[in-house]
Structure formats: C-alpha cells, structure tokens
C-alpha cells in the first residue's frame, strides 16, 4: 500500500517538471520569434532553429526520464523525505526544536 503523501509529492513534482519543460519551450519559441529578423539577416536561421530544437527535445527527454524514474522508485525517493519530515514534526511537538 502506497502512502497518500508519497503520491501527492510525486504528483506535485511531476506537475512542476511538466510546467518547467513547458516554460522552456515557450522561452525558446519567444526568443526565436523575437530574434528571427536578426537571424535572417545573418543567414543562421536554420542553424539556430536546429540547435534550439535539439536543446528543447533533449530537455524534454531528460525530464520524461526523470519522471519515469521517480514513478518507479517513489518509495525510496519520497520515503526518506517523509521520514525526516515526520521526525521534525515530532521534535517540534516535544519542543526539541
């Protein structure tokens, strides 16, 4: 049985990772859009487009792999965090902190 807190932490981490990748795509698209005239003048539009596409695709693949790894090993990854969070909460209750 999986702890509901582990599922919640994984869900938040997954949402944050997906949001971050989406923002990377938006930043690269915006940068390309604003720089397209300068790129056309220099003749490097296709090179810049290719390099930018490689960067965002590799970032997307890396985040997808991270999410997959986190899903497979949730208990170990989040279990340690929860252990120390629970200990800290208990110490606060007893006045040790």
C-alpha positions in Angstrom: 0.0 0.0 0.0 1.4 3.3 -1.0 1.3 6.3 1.3 -1.0 9.0 0.0 1.6 11.6 0.9 4.1 9.9 -1.5 1.5 10.0 -4.3 0.8 13.7 -3.5 4.5 14.6 -3.5 5.1 12.7 -6.8 2.1 14.5 -8.3 3.4 17.9 -7.3 6.9 17.1 -8.6 5.6 15.7 -11.9 3.4 18.8 -12.4 6.3 21.2 -11.6 8.6 19.3 -14.0 6.0 19.4 -16.8 5.4 23.1 -16.2 9.1 23.8 -16.3 9.5 22.0 -19.6 6.6 23.9 -21.0 8.2 27.2 -19.9 11.5 26.2 -21.6 9.6 25.6 -24.8 7.8 28.9 -24.5 11.1 30.8 -23.8 12.8 29.2 -26.7 9.9 29.9 -29.0 9.7 33.5 -27.8 13.4 34.0 -28.2 13.4 32.6 -31.7 10.4 34.7 -32.6 12.0 37.9 -31.4 15.4 37.2 -33.0 14.1 35.8 -36.3 14.9 39.1 -38.3 18.5 39.2 -36.9 18.9 35.5 -37.7 17.6 36.0 -41.3 20.0 38.9 -41.8 22.9 36.7 -40.8 21.7 33.6 -42.6 21.8 31.4 -39.5 18.1 30.9 -39.1 18.1 27.1 -39.8 21.2 26.5 -37.7 19.6 28.4 -34.8 16.3 26.5 -35.3 18.1 23.2 -35.3 20.2 23.8 -32.3 17.2 25.2 -30.4 15.1 22.1 -31.3 17.9 19.8 -30.1 18.1 21.7 -26.8 14.3 21.6 -26.1 14.0 18.0 -27.3 16.8 16.8 -25.1 15.5 18.7 -22.1 12.1 17.2 -22.7 13.5 13.7 -22.9 15.6 14.2 -19.7 12.5 15.4 -17.8 10.4 12.5 -19.1 13.2 10.0 -18.0 13.3 11.7 -14.6 9.5 11.4 -14.1 9.7 7.8 -15.2 12.5 7.1 -12.7 10.6 8.9 -9.9 7.5 6.8 -10.7 9.4 3.6 -10.4 11.3 4.4 -7.2 8.8 6.6 -5.3 9.1 4.8 -2.0 12.9 5.3 -1.8 12.9 8.8 -3.1 10.0 10.2 -1.1 10.2 7.8 1.9 13.3 9.4 3.2 11.8 12.9 2.9 8.7 11.8 4.7 10.7 10.1 7.5 12.6 13.3 8.2 9.5 15.5 7.9 7.8 13.2 10.4 10.7 13.3 12.8 10.9 17.1 12.5 7.2 17.4 13.3 7.6 15.1 16.3 10.5 17.2 17.6 8.5 20.4 17.2 5.7 18.8 19.2 8.0 17.9 22.1 9.8 21.2 22.0 13.2 19.9 20.9 13.3 22.4 18.0 
